[in-house]
């Protein structure tokens, strides 16, 4: 049964992240060659480091185009074992359209000055169409539809191609553009366009981190993380759920994907949770929450984090340090939540006889710590750029895998040739999976570039700011709540990266504007002589945290679908339960916004930092007790309200409110203590 569960979950990953098609014959080798070739190109380009930005980004998208139509079928009914002729035509057309930019990039910028001639107009239109079709296949319909709506909006207005198509004030928000002007902006511009910052970050930085994670996973690190977590925690109350959290946190260190995180650790943790007494929906939901929070874990926090660093003008190493405390708080709170859930359900851990032994397990994979340790050193101590740090770590990882496979071959009595053969298989699979994992990210970031360009062309952000300010009455808290709703609605159809980019382009400027009008001023940090307002940083973090909830927001909740395939649970119910577990991430977003000290900004001394972190943890624990209805024991509605009030009072960095919040929580705990007796062990 477990093999069947693992197969279903792996199929889910293939459908969402690797494409669901596994053709045989020549097509299989073409796909493998393209994927490995893309990874080799990216490694070479990162090593050289001097390619023209537009050429590099176009080449990156060309590889993604070449793969997306071959590995992502048109629909669920499309064949999986062969590639229809039409998909070959689409793939070739899309690749050639990006190849045109690789051929003409100098003339497009230097000679034509970013203004499309007739050939550019035709090729640019084809590229945009191919990108929308690619997005539909790799990401689902939501992102392409939103992109088309933005483009249609750009074409409205008094001077636009679709002038008069929008009624009243809506049609007067901007002047409007003709199709040639829109194509010139989206296709010929090297910055705010398809080829803009999101795609540039994906090509320059995200790819090498994803490739490192793919090689590490293929070498066996994912299973080692899970076994290590079970050896430590599997026998305690709710042990399998706690092991799931630790395993997902460790996997999240090198994986920015919640879906692959679910499958990597969930294949082992979800069946164990079910054996310990968790319902299928709760077992899947714990893994969904733990894996979604993997995107919070430095140093690899998903594509959105790299884009955020670029948007902010903050070194990624600084962002890693800022994100450390909130990530640990998120996982500590989830740990508390599952412990409360286990106490509420009266669950115990697994028998020690079913668990791996700690010592042998640790020794079996301790070598995986070497590349991880070097990556942290290179980022935080040596001060290397993220892409150079990741590239060096890839080279180290290749050496580690070579030694591992030669040692394993020697240990089982096989020759060195067998060890080399296993090494090359791991390397090829890792390079292929790394590239296929990047297809959706490349397409999503290119589409995000269109949205950013339209925002700049139309100044729609100003209109949205006025609208939100009118609705909220200039109230900052209400503005943040409206931004939260927008993000969660977007999360029903968009992946984390796309959700964050849309929020960062449209909503974050609104938040910062209203916050400034409300008198919020956290000062500024200086990076390379450039001042970055702290308010801007916490506003982007707010959007980032809600973007992370995209994979656990029903009805789409892709991570929940992967978990439900393993747990044999209802996907929607699993998603709803996972969303409930993830609500503490929403509270964390508010805490970070109102208390930059959680990002280690403006903290004066150890004692103040300890107070900030401890009160935040208590507030998150109180919130978990309120949502779960259990803390000292089962909580009645009034006790849950007291816990909720305590949690909200502990959000801002305000000692007076913190005292009141702690008193409220103490009151609720004493009430439970004397009404129910000693807490259950």
Secondary structure, 3 states (H helix, E strand, C coil): CHHHHHHHHHHHHHHHHHCCCCCCCHHHHHHHHHHHHHHHHHHHHHHHCCCCHHHHHHHHHHHHHHHHHHHCCCCCCCCCCCCCHHHHHHHHHHHHHHHHHHHHHHHHHHHCCCCCCHHHHHHHHHHHHHHHHHHHHHHCHHHHHHHHHHHHHHHCCCCCCCCCCCCHHHHHCCCCCCHHHHHHHHHHCCCCCCCCHHHHHHHHHHHHHHHHHHHHHHHCHHHHHHHHHHHHHCCCCCHHHHHHHHHHHHHHCCCCCHHHHHHHHHHHHHHHHHHHCCCHHHHHHHHHHHHHHHHHCCCCCCHHHHHHHHHHCCCHHHHHHHHHHHHHHHHHHHHHHHHHHHHHHCCCCCCHHHCCCHHHHHHHHCCHHHHHHHHHHHHHCCCCCHHHHHHHHHHHHHHHHHHHHHHHHHHCCCCHHHHHHHHHHHHHHHHHHHHHHHHHHHHHHHHHHHHHHHHHHHCHHHHHHHHHHHHHCCCHHHHHHHHHHHHHHHHCCCCHHHHHHHHHHHCHHHHHHHHHHCCCCCCEEEECCEEEEHHHHHHHHHHHHHHHHHHHCCCCCHHHHHHHHHHCCCHHHHHHHHHHHHHHHHHHHHHHHHCHHHHCCCCCCHHHHHHHHHHHHHHHHHHHHHHHCECCCECCHHHHHHHHHHHHHCCCCCHHHHHHHHHHHHHHHHHHHHHHCCCCC
